[in-house]
Amino acid sequence: MITYLKEAKRKNVILSKRKIVIIGGGFGGVKAALELAKDSNFDITLISANSDFRIYSTLYRVATGGSMKLASVPLEEIFTNRNVKLVIDTAKELNRENTTIKTGNGQIFTYHALVCALGVTTNYFGIKGLEEFSYGIKSPEEANALKDHLHKQLITDGKTDISYVVVGGGPTGVELAGALPDYVKKICKHHGLPKRKIHVDLVESSSRILPRMPKDISFRVKHHLKKSGVHVMTNKTVQAQTADALMVNNKPIRSHTVVWTAGVTNNPFFTDHNFQLAANRKVRVDQFLQAEPGIYVIGDNADTPYSGMAQVAIEDGKFVAENLKRITKGEAPLPYIAKKPIYVMPAGPRWAAVLWGKVRIHGILGWWLRRAADFMAYRDYEPWHMAIRRWMAEDEEEESCSICNDKLSRVLYESGSV
Ligand SMILES: Cc1cc2nc3c(=O)[nH]c(=O)nc-3n(C[C@H](O)[C@H](O)[C@H](O)COP(=O)(O)OP(=O)(O)OC[C@H]3O[C@@H](n4cnc5c(N)ncnc54)[C@H](O)[C@@H]3O)c2cc1C
């Protein structure tokens, strides 16, 4: 303990300069910046590759008719009148000796404590054709590209795809597969296309969807997806993709719409800078979420028990900010205690499964809990009035079909040019 306090005291001397550099403007990084900004003793720089804060849990809605507004909040808006210097740039080089971060544009920032919250990137596991031909919903741009594709395909072909394939039976794949049949029907109706059966395949390599959830939840969700017209395929491995088919267990599934949600990997920044990685490629951290003295790694990047969820990244951001404040005041930092998240998984319109400790909730009540969670996510980053407006906009968007606003497509379709 004495050694530990001596060490804390030593760090305190360094941290008294209070220059905190945060890299990554997502759930963890933005939360850490907001919490630190409440204390005027810190000089905070947030370096983010994107100019907006992205709410990934709403991306499946963007892909199925919702507005981009739902998933993207300008960082400028979040940090108006806050004690945070916002830098829209990519963190490229970490110089441990000089304690600096150099960005893609060549700017150099000195830190006394560095917080890394860079999120994960898509992993195609080297499967041939996937990167070229599949769609994704890992960013608002990807979600919008998928939505555009769904519209254009219906307009140009005048019929639905043979099959809409979602690969990955985790929460993201389940959300999207559940929402697709209803949305495709909606846009068909809008264009007066004949009613057809919409075929959605959900492909999962494990023996059940939601393999990290208890079995009864997997079973319930699978049952609900089936009722909504989703064909759940388990124990199926994707081998390759071409322009018009996906090879699964040596058989082709004919489709021009394959969405890959089955793999992410840690940000390459950590291998590039020789961080110590666990077997899952996340960064090993100590009880204070430090990868090494003065360098904190949080959210999806850290090898913590429930890493990979927004709630965890938010808690990590708060935790690190609190400890930095404590250290600056000369107090001992507190050890990290991982909190079990609440799992809320929508699987179609107005239906969600919830796992809250030992409690399970399914159906419309689950869906309302999801809506409440969405609101909390907005409220965590925006003032009440803005969070309420964004949250209310979700319902308005859901009722409308976004192709109604796509003037070019409408003109082409109505003139018979396509
Ligand atoms: C489609 C989808 C749906 C999801 N749904 C849910 C859900 O319902 N519930 C839930 O709890 N979790 C959900 N998650 C997971 C959740 O979004 C993540 O766990 C959370 O975003 C992690 O926060 P983070 O701060 O670690 O990383 P992120 O939020 O990913 O933020 C990282 C940020 O760093 C930026 N960045 C990357 N590299 C650099 C660099 N070199 N320099 C500067 N900036 C950089 C990125 O652009 C990004 O803005 C979902 C994820 C996805 C993809």
The ligand as an SDF file (V2000), in Angstrom:
LIG
                    3D

 53 58  0  0  0  0  0  0  0  0999 V2000
  -24.1490   -1.7280  -35.4260 C   0  0  0  0  0  0  0  0  0  0  0  0
  -23.8100   -1.6790  -33.9710 C   0  0  0  0  0  0  0  0  0  0  0  0
  -24.8340   -1.7440  -33.0160 C   0  0  0  0  0  0  0  0  0  0  0  0
  -24.5340   -1.6800  -31.6640 C   0  0  0  0  0  0  0  0  0  0  0  0
  -25.5590   -1.7490  -30.7600 N   0  0  0  0  0  0  0  0  0  0  0  0
  -25.2930   -1.6480  -29.4300 C   0  0  0  0  0  0  0  0  0  0  0  0
  -26.3430   -1.6600  -28.4750 C   0  0  0  0  0  0  0  0  0  0  0  0
  -27.5280   -1.7890  -28.8130 O   0  0  0  0  0  0  0  0  0  0  0  0
  -26.0110   -1.5440  -27.1630 N   0  0  0  0  0  0  0  0  0  0  0  0
  -24.7170   -1.4060  -26.7450 C   0  0  0  0  0  0  0  0  0  0  0  0
  -24.4780   -1.2730  -25.5290 O   0  0  0  0  0  0  0  0  0  0  0  0
  -23.7060   -1.4100  -27.6210 N   0  0  0  0  0  0  0  0  0  0  0  0
  -23.9480   -1.5190  -28.9600 C   0  0  0  0  0  0  0  0  0  0  0  0
  -22.9170   -1.5290  -29.8620 N   0  0  0  0  0  0  0  0  0  0  0  0
  -21.5390   -1.4510  -29.3700 C   0  0  0  0  0  0  0  0  0  0  0  0
  -21.1860   -0.0350  -28.9690 C   0  0  0  0  0  0  0  0  0  0  0  0
  -21.5400    0.8780  -29.9700 O   0  0  0  0  0  0  0  0  0  0  0  0
  -19.6880    0.0450  -28.6850 C   0  0  0  0  0  0  0  0  0  0  0  0
  -19.4030   -0.8550  -27.6250 O   0  0  0  0  0  0  0  0  0  0  0  0
  -19.2610    1.4540  -28.2720 C   0  0  0  0  0  0  0  0  0  0  0  0
  -19.4410    2.3440  -29.3590 O   0  0  0  0  0  0  0  0  0  0  0  0
  -17.7960    1.4610  -27.8280 C   0  0  0  0  0  0  0  0  0  0  0  0
  -17.4030    2.7590  -27.4920 O   0  0  0  0  0  0  0  0  0  0  0  0
  -15.8980    3.2110  -27.7120 P   0  0  0  0  0  0  0  0  0  0  0  0
  -15.7880    4.5870  -27.1850 O   0  0  0  0  0  0  0  0  0  0  0  0
  -14.9900    2.1790  -27.1930 O   0  0  0  0  0  0  0  0  0  0  0  0
  -15.6890    3.2200  -29.3030 O   0  0  0  0  0  0  0  0  0  0  0  0
  -16.5220    3.9870  -30.4200 P   0  0  0  0  0  0  0  0  0  0  0  0
  -17.8250    4.4460  -29.9050 O   0  0  0  0  0  0  0  0  0  0  0  0
  -16.4830    3.1000  -31.6020 O   0  0  0  0  0  0  0  0  0  0  0  0
  -15.6450    5.2810  -30.6930 O   0  0  0  0  0  0  0  0  0  0  0  0
  -14.3910    5.2420  -31.2720 C   0  0  0  0  0  0  0  0  0  0  0  0
  -14.1600    6.5170  -32.0140 C   0  0  0  0  0  0  0  0  0  0  0  0
  -12.7720    6.6660  -32.3020 O   0  0  0  0  0  0  0  0  0  0  0  0
  -12.6040    7.1380  -33.6090 C   0  0  0  0  0  0  0  0  0  0  0  0
  -11.2600    6.7630  -34.0570 N   0  0  0  0  0  0  0  0  0  0  0  0
  -10.8480    5.5640  -34.5020 C   0  0  0  0  0  0  0  0  0  0  0  0
   -9.5330    5.6000  -34.7820 N   0  0  0  0  0  0  0  0  0  0  0  0
   -9.1240    6.8540  -34.5100 C   0  0  0  0  0  0  0  0  0  0  0  0
   -7.8610    7.5080  -34.5570 C   0  0  0  0  0  0  0  0  0  0  0  0
   -6.7610    6.8710  -34.9340 N   0  0  0  0  0  0  0  0  0  0  0  0
   -7.8050    8.8050  -34.2090 N   0  0  0  0  0  0  0  0  0  0  0  0
   -8.9020    9.4750  -33.7810 C   0  0  0  0  0  0  0  0  0  0  0  0
  -10.1230    8.8950  -33.6860 N   0  0  0  0  0  0  0  0  0  0  0  0
  -10.2180    7.6070  -34.0440 C   0  0  0  0  0  0  0  0  0  0  0  0
  -13.7240    6.4450  -34.3560 C   0  0  0  0  0  0  0  0  0  0  0  0
  -13.9720    7.0890  -35.5730 O   0  0  0  0  0  0  0  0  0  0  0  0
  -14.8640    6.5530  -33.3630 C   0  0  0  0  0  0  0  0  0  0  0  0
  -15.5260    7.7840  -33.5100 O   0  0  0  0  0  0  0  0  0  0  0  0
  -23.1910   -1.5740  -31.2320 C   0  0  0  0  0  0  0  0  0  0  0  0
  -22.1650   -1.5140  -32.1800 C   0  0  0  0  0  0  0  0  0  0  0  0
  -22.4620   -1.5590  -33.5390 C   0  0  0  0  0  0  0  0  0  0  0  0
  -21.3530   -1.4790  -34.5490 C   0  0  0  0  0  0  0  0  0  0  0  0
  1  2  1  0
  2  3  1  0
  2 52  2  0
  3  4  2  0
  4  5  1  0
  4 50  1  0
  5  6  2  0
  6  7  1  0
  6 13  1  0
  7  8  2  0
  7  9  1  0
  9 10  1  0
 10 11  2  0
 10 12  1  0
 12 13  2  0
 13 14  1  0
 14 15  1  0
 14 50  1  0
 15 16  1  0
 16 17  1  0
 16 18  1  0
 18 19  1  0
 18 20  1  0
 20 21  1  0
 20 22  1  0
 22 23  1  0
 23 24  1  0
 24 25  2  0
 24 26  1  0
 24 27  1  0
 27 28  1  0
 28 29  2  0
 28 30  1  0
 28 31  1  0
 31 32  1  0
 32 33  1  0
 33 34  1  0
 33 48  1  0
 34 35  1  0
 35 36  1  0
 35 46  1  0
 36 37  1  0
 36 45  1  0
 37 38  2  0
 38 39  1  0
 39 40  1  0
 39 45  2  0
 40 41  1  0
 40 42  2  0
 42 43  1  0
 43 44  2  0
 44 45  1  0
 46 47  1  0
 46 48  1  0
 48 49  1  0
 50 51  2  0
 51 52  1  0
 52 53  1  0
M  END
$$$$
